[in-house]
Amino acid sequence: MTDGGDVPGRSNDTTEPPNERADGGASDTADQFRRVDDQSPPDLAEPRPSTIQTPRSGLDEETLKEYTTERRSLDSTVQIQWALRTTISAIILGLIASAILAALDVDPVFGTIAVGLFLFLGVVWVMLRYRVWVYQIRDDSVYLERGVVTNVRTIVPYVRVQHVDTSRGPVERALGLSTLVVYTAGSRGADVSIPGLKPEEARDLQQRLKKLAIEAEGDDAL
Amino acid sequence: MKLDYRSVPYRILENGLRLGGILVFSVFVSSGDGMDILQTGTFLLFGLLLVGSWEAAYVRNYEYRLDADTFDIYSGVFSRREREIPFERIQNVDIAQNVIQRALGIAELRLETAGGGDGSEASLRYVSRQEATRLQELISRRKSGETAERDPGATDDILFELDNRELGILGVTSANVRLLGLLSGLFLIASPIAAEQVSPRLEILLVLGPALAVAALVALWMLSGVQAVLRYYGFRLLRHDEELRYKRGLLQQYDGTIPLSKIQTLMIRENLLARAVGYGSLAIETAGYAPGQDSNVEAAVPIAKRDRVFELARTIEDIGEPEFTRPPKRARLRYVARYTIVVGVITGLLGGYQYLTGNLSFWYAGAALWLLVPPAAHLKWVNIGYYTDDNYVITRSGFWTRRTTIVPYYRVQTVSSSQTVFQRRRDLATLVVDTATSGSFWGGDAVALDIDVETADRLREEIHDEFHESIIERKRQRDGRKPAGPRRPSSAED
């Protein structure tokens, strides 16, 4: 996986024909992002009609179009990152369950079964989580969809973005991944993060969001 | 300018007591070694001297200055700190004074900004009372960009004043109803069981248990009532130019400011007792207070008739007459299911207890709790609602304490809708409108519970659109008659 220094310009990543879809990690040019199948309600996926009475951004329509994205899913490698985490917690949970079972004089085989069950559930959860995760850079906001047990769909308007971070933990570095964190001044969802991005993609998004936030029309919230 | 010299003795008292306690304790612990009175005395004197010189040095090294646009603080004995707080960023300016401080004529002045972190951004401990009032006034003048002194003839409009009757009602209704309800329920169920456990022969315990429980409840109730009365004694809410000012407290006196331009959300709270007599309270939330701070929600009106509360809310935010939309009826079924599960778990636990110990023969009586489920589900459902208009999103929920949250669109931070697995079964979703309030547990977020999933998705997009409209509108108003548009020629410079 090339952790290439070539930060892609905001060139042809949205002007590509829609049928060009990257398959897994086969291609590592950052321009080819995966699009999400249109299984979601189309009215949300479609870009907002451009007949907005008042401009919400200081950028012209052309530039906006370059900056915004389709509904994208995360890099599939993120499943490995999540799987590692769930495996560890499954083993810990399984050990606890085994200890309890041992204390209750039950056959230790059940402990192994418990570990297996937790692992299975973990794998299912990881796969579902990956399938559910969607983000989109709209012309006035960041849109996120995530969560298996509780599915959350969040809109973060650019006007409210305080700052944007990219962060990389040790596991993420090993897997060549990066996380983008968007901060707002809100109380509950004060920071929203998009995990499982290629480093160059994260940096690209960070630059775009920075630009969009600077150009967004409005006052500060406080 | 320096702190008031009288704060040295107070600070010594404040910290000396703490230190003295530790010393006395340690002396007691080590008394086996034959430490005599003289040694103890020397020890204490030494400690006191240490505290005294430290406090004197602290007060001497603490300096504050009012610059053109910032409030500067220079502090620290060993490690110096310089802090500049821009006036326009200051959210609240509070003055607090307890009984001893009042006797000494000193007060604590606290400045709050929206920045995170624990505690206040600046707290001057302590300045003289006059100086505190002067600073409070000066900061509010500087904040609104005026440098001239305030017209001495200008008077404050009294928006609300708590009279004795209302203070009484506040005392009676301020109990934590949910806790009281829970406790009394628990006592009623648990005490006969406990009585039987202790000695089935002593029938008197059956009576004594609930009697004790009732006594404890009444004591708890009275305690919280007294606390509320002390806290809100002499409450007055004034309008002072572009600020709201409130004064309250009997022993610990507070004098706080809430700039109208910094108000994030309003919250009307009516607990069960207050609702029964037609009263409620109004809280104003700003971004100033850090989570977990003792007074993180400022009660603008601790208690008043419901109509009066709404009237006051309308003087701050023009909300009109909100007509709440209730969640669909299937949401109520969801609560029935939820509470049924709870009852099932309780009964199961009782059954398990019987299985293990064998002395809870009527464990299945727990299932009788289910009789409470339909009314409980209905009460929860009936108190939930949301309302949106051109300027506000208003949500309401809660049976024990009904909270009505009023959020102007231009205060929205993020909008999200969420669906748990249980909600998905019934096509329900929850809409959360996040604002920059303190983020306390009950936060200032407007939450529309269990509305139809399509409505939630639609509202999410609509509120986001309204938010953009409203900030553009506000910007236009502020810029005068200048039409809104791109701030500069839109060339994408790097």
Interface residues (C-beta under 8 A of the other chain):
Chain A: P41 L44 T54 P55 R56 G58 L59 D60 T63 D140 S141 G147 V149 T150 N151 V152 R153 T154 I155 V156 P157 V159 R160 T184 A185 G186 S187 R188 G189 A190 V192 K211 E215 E217 G218 D219 A221 L222
Chain B: R89 Q91 A114 K262 A287 P291 R411 V412 Q413 T414 V415 S416 S417 S418 Q419 T420 V421 R424 V432 D434 T435 A436 T437 S438 G439 G443 G444 D445 D457 R460 E461 H464 F467 H468 E469 I471 I472 R474 K475 R478 A484 G485 P486 R487 R488 S490 A492
